[in-house]
Amino acid sequence: MNLPQSHDRYEVCFEGIPSSAQEEWLLDFYAPILGLRAISIYLALRNEPRQTWKPHGDFFLRYQVTEGEFANALSGLEAMGLIATYLQKGEQGNSYVYALYCPRSPKSFLGQELMAGTLRRYVSAQEFDRLVAKYKLDPLPKEGFENVSTKFFEYFQDNDNAAYYTPVKNVLGESSLALRVQFDFTKFFVAVNQEEPYIHENSFNSEEKNLIRDLAGLYAYDEESMASLVIRSFQNDRPWGSKLDRERLRYLCAQNEERPYFHREKEMTETSHVNGDSAIAEVVRAMERSSCSEFLSSLQGGGKPAPKEVEIANSLVTDMGLTNGQANAVVFYLLKVKENPTLTATWATNLAAAVLRSGGKTALDAFNYLIQTAPEKRKSEKPQAKTKPVPSKQEQKPTTPVKEKTAEEEMEVSDEDYAAFLKDL
């Protein structure tokens, strides 16, 4: 954890519109977990002027908090998805940007397994039921009633000018930050296939995968432990989308909580520090949040990837020891950047070994390394014919060396490919 010092500067940027209703959600859902001090620091940051650089010392003095109190509160706020912190190190001091996100609505918070389960750990059952009842929707009339509301184009005249209906992007709203949960689906499905080969990634829909990931995060279970619990909760005779007995999986997770060997050892995993909404940044984020199979599917517009390619990509994680993000960077390089794109075991393993030797930890590290050391940039010169006379020193003309493209220039040239890839995600 980077501890902000008094002389380090900071600025605040808003990724959502604050509202009075959100303050009530903060008190009901977040304060029991993080404490009132953390919520107060979040509200104080939300009160700061946007995109204005200030030293942290001003903030500490104005709100009478210490560096340690601020850092501890910030860690909790980041973990709950209320703040994303971006750091730029400098010789004269570090610069921090705090991106503030909205608290989740009652529907979003209570409807997500990980968030609701975390809250249950901090409040009594009676308090949890009270919160559910407080935000429960009133029932709509059913028998004997008909919805006679006016439709949109019954009130507004239709217009076939498409320019009128162009949506506006990158505006403020009640956006929430996705929680960062450490769970590797590639390792998970390898563990599942070792026990039950008939269960594979396509056996589950996205909701079931999200439940598996959220329960693993809630109980701090590793991939192998979750695999054994999911296998015991899998009903192959059920239709697709309901093969996973969700209630049984929740029960098994709760029953095995006291077994220490089920739990993941606490470790810090590094992710790529990419800012903004550029095509490159979105591709790097997709590398890190997707399994190898999902990333391959995205590369070909959502279609089912070839089993051999999935096997090669997964082997980079299970056999070579790359992270999912690093493996996806290798796959992306071979299929989208390299000349004569093809995904072969020889190419993939050689590049994976090179990435490991480079010492990088993230998908961005791996991708930058592959771009900078691209074999296409190291083509050897063609040998001179033996019959061709060698000119004397006086006849030799100075040649201007060809300037190689930097990694940034290489990525700029391929930016259209990144944008096209994003459309398929």
SVG drawing of the C-alpha trace seen along z (x, -y; Angstrom):
<svg xmlns="http://www.w3.org/2000/svg" viewBox="-61 -23 100 60">
<polyline fill="none" stroke="black" stroke-width="0.4" points="0.0,0.0 1.3,-3.4 1.0,-5.8 0.3,-9.4 2.5,-11.9 1.6,-15.5 3.7,-17.0 2.2,-14.6 -0.4,-16.3 -3.8,-15.0 -6.8,-15.8 -10.4,-14.4 -12.4,-13.4 -16.0,-12.4 -17.2,-9.3 -20.8,-9.6 -23.3,-12.3 -23.7,-12.6 -27.3,-12.7 -28.9,-12.9 -30.3,-9.4 -26.7,-8.0 -25.8,-9.4 -28.5,-7.1 -27.2,-4.1 -23.7,-4.9 -25.0,-4.8 -27.1,-1.7 -24.8,0.5 -21.2,-0.8 -20.8,-2.4 -21.5,0.9 -18.6,2.5 -16.1,-0.4 -17.0,-2.6 -18.1,-6.2 -14.6,-7.6 -14.1,-6.1 -17.5,-7.3 -16.7,-10.8 -13.4,-10.8 -15.3,-9.7 -17.8,-12.5 -15.0,-15.0 -13.3,-14.0 -16.6,-14.3 -16.8,-17.8 -13.5,-18.8 -13.3,-20.8 -12.9,-18.6 -9.6,-18.4 -7.7,-20.8 -4.3,-19.9 -3.7,-20.3 -1.2,-18.9 -2.5,-16.1 -1.4,-18.2 -4.2,-20.7 -6.8,-17.9 -5.2,-16.3 -5.2,-19.7 -8.7,-20.8 -10.4,-17.5 -8.1,-16.7 -7.1,-13.2 -3.6,-11.6 -1.8,-10.1 -2.4,-6.6 -6.1,-7.2 -6.5,-8.5 -4.6,-5.5 -6.6,-2.9 -9.9,-4.5 -8.7,-4.7 -7.9,-1.0 -11.5,-0.1 -13.1,-2.6 -11.1,-1.1 -12.0,2.4 -15.7,1.6 -15.5,-0.1 -16.1,-3.7 -12.7,-5.0 -10.1,-4.1 -6.6,-5.5 -4.1,-6.3 -0.5,-7.1 2.2,-8.8 5.6,-8.8 7.9,-11.8 11.3,-13.0 9.7,-16.0 6.8,-14.0 4.0,-11.7 0.8,-12.7 -2.5,-10.9 -5.8,-11.0 -8.8,-9.8 -11.7,-8.7 -14.9,-8.8 -17.7,-6.4 -21.2,-6.3 -22.3,-3.8 -24.4,-1.0 -28.1,-1.3 -30.1,1.0 -31.0,3.2 -27.4,3.5 -25.9,3.9 -28.3,6.5 -28.6,8.3 -24.9,9.1 -23.7,12.1 -20.4,10.7 -21.7,7.3 -24.8,8.7 -22.7,11.5 -20.1,9.0 -22.8,6.9 -24.3,10.0 -21.0,10.5 -21.2,7.1 -24.8,6.7 -27.3,9.0 -29.9,11.0 -32.6,8.7 -30.8,5.6 -30.2,7.2 -33.9,8.1 -34.9,4.6 -32.7,3.1 -34.3,5.5 -37.8,4.5 -36.9,0.8 -35.9,0.9 -38.5,3.4 -40.5,2.3 -44.3,1.8 -46.2,4.4 -47.9,3.3 -51.6,3.9 -52.3,7.2 -55.8,8.7 -58.4,6.4 -55.9,3.7 -54.5,2.9 -51.5,0.8 -52.9,-2.1 -49.8,-4.3 -49.0,-6.4 -46.3,-5.0 -43.4,-7.1 -44.3,-7.5 -47.9,-8.0 -46.9,-11.3 -43.8,-12.2 -43.9,-12.2 -41.5,-9.8 -38.6,-11.3 -36.4,-9.3 -33.4,-11.6 -30.8,-9.3 -28.6,-12.2 -31.2,-13.1 -30.9,-9.7 -27.1,-9.6 -26.3,-8.9 -23.9,-11.0 -21.2,-9.1 -18.8,-9.9 -21.2,-11.9 -21.8,-11.6 -24.3,-9.1 -24.7,-6.8 -21.8,-4.6 -20.4,-2.0 -16.9,-0.6 -16.7,3.2 -15.1,5.0 -11.6,6.4 -11.8,10.1 -8.8,12.4 -10.1,15.5 -8.6,17.3 -11.2,19.1 -8.5,20.9 -7.1,22.6 -10.6,23.2 -11.7,25.1 -8.5,27.1 -9.2,28.3 -12.8,29.1 -11.8,31.0 -9.3,33.1 -12.2,34.6 -15.1,34.3 -14.1,33.9 -17.7,33.5 -17.9,30.2 -16.4,27.3 -16.6,23.6 -19.6,23.6 -21.5,25.6 -22.2,22.3 -23.8,19.1 -22.5,15.7 -24.7,15.4 -23.4,18.8 -19.8,17.8 -20.4,14.5 -21.8,16.4 -18.8,18.8 -16.4,15.8 -18.4,13.8 -18.6,16.8 -14.9,17.5 -14.2,13.8 -16.7,13.8 -15.2,16.8 -11.6,16.4 -11.6,19.8 -9.0,20.7 -9.8,22.0 -9.2,25.7 -11.5,25.5 -14.2,23.8 -13.9,26.5 -14.6,29.3 -17.7,27.4 -19.0,26.6 -18.7,30.2 -20.8,31.3 -23.4,28.7 -23.6,29.5 -26.7,31.2 -26.0,32.3 -29.6,33.4 -30.9,29.9 -31.3,27.5 -28.4,25.1 -28.5,22.1 -29.7,24.0 -27.2,26.9 -25.6,25.2 -27.6,25.8 -27.0,22.3 -28.5,22.9 -26.5,26.0 -23.3,24.2 -24.1,21.4 -24.7,24.0 -21.4,25.9 -19.4,22.6 -20.8,21.7 -20.3,25.2 -16.6,25.3 -15.7,21.9 -13.9,23.2 -11.6,25.4 -8.3,23.5 -7.0,25.5 -10.0,24.3 -8.9,20.7 -6.6,18.8 -3.3,17.5 -3.4,13.7 -1.3,12.2 -1.1,9.0 -1.6,9.3 -0.5,6.6 -2.7,5.2 -1.9,2.9 -2.0,-0.8 -3.9,-2.1 -5.9,-5.3 -8.6,-6.7 -11.0,-5.2 -8.7,-4.8 -8.9,-1.6 -5.5,-0.4 -6.5,-0.9 -9.8,1.0 -7.9,3.9 -5.4,4.2 -8.3,4.2 -10.0,6.9 -6.8,9.0 -6.8,8.9 -10.5,9.5 -11.1,12.3 -10.2,16.0 -8.2,17.2 -11.2,18.8 -13.3,15.7 -10.5,13.5 -10.1,15.8 -13.8,15.6 -13.7,11.8 -10.9,11.8 -13.2,13.5 -16.4,11.5 -17.9,13.7 -17.7,17.0 -16.6,20.3 -12.8,20.5 -11.0,23.6 -10.4,26.1 -6.7,26.4 -6.2,22.7 -7.9,22.7 -5.7,25.6 -2.5,23.6 -3.7,20.5 -4.6,22.3 -1.2,24.1 0.5,20.7 -1.2,20.3 -1.1,23.8 2.2,25.1 4.3,21.9 3.1,20.0 1.8,16.8 -1.1,14.9 -4.3,14.7 -3.5,11.2 0.0,12.1 -1.3,15.1 -3.9,13.0 -1.2,10.5 0.8,13.2 -2.4,14.5 -3.2,10.9 0.3,10.3 0.3,13.5 -3.2,13.1 -3.4,9.3 0.1,7.8 2.5,10.3 2.9,10.8 1.3,14.0 -1.0,14.3 -1.3,17.8 -1.5,19.3 0.9,22.3 2.3,24.0 5.9,23.4 5.4,19.6 3.3,19.3 5.6,21.1 8.7,19.4 7.1,15.9 5.7,17.0 9.2,18.0 10.6,14.6 7.8,12.8 8.7,14.7 12.4,13.8 11.5,10.1 10.3,9.9 7.0,8.1 4.0,8.8 1.0,7.4 -0.6,7.7 0.7,4.3 4.2,5.3 4.0,8.4 2.5,6.6 5.0,3.7 7.8,6.2 6.5,8.2 6.1,5.0 9.5,3.7 11.3,7.0 9.2,8.0 11.1,10.5 9.9,8.4 12.1,5.6 15.2,7.7 15.3,9.1 18.8,9.8 20.3,8.2 20.3,10.3 23.8,11.7 25.7,10.2 26.3,12.3 29.8,13.7 30.3,12.6 29.5,8.9 32.7,6.9 33.1,5.1 33.5,1.3 36.5,-0.4 36.3,-2.8 36.3,-5.8 33.4,-4.3 31.3,-3.4 28.5,-5.9 27.2,-6.6 23.8,-5.1 21.1,-6.6 19.9,-4.0 16.2,-3.2 14.5,-4.4 12.6,-1.7 9.2,-2.4 8.8,-2.8 6.2,-0.8 4.0,-3.8 4.2,-4.4 3.6,-0.7 0.4,-0.9 -0.7,-4.1 -0.5,-2.5 -2.6,0.4 -5.2,-1.7 -7.9,-1.0 -7.4,2.7 -7.9,2.1 -11.1,0.2 -12.4,2.9 -11.6,5.5 -13.5,3.5 -16.7,3.6 -16.5,7.4 -16.2,7.4"/>
</svg>
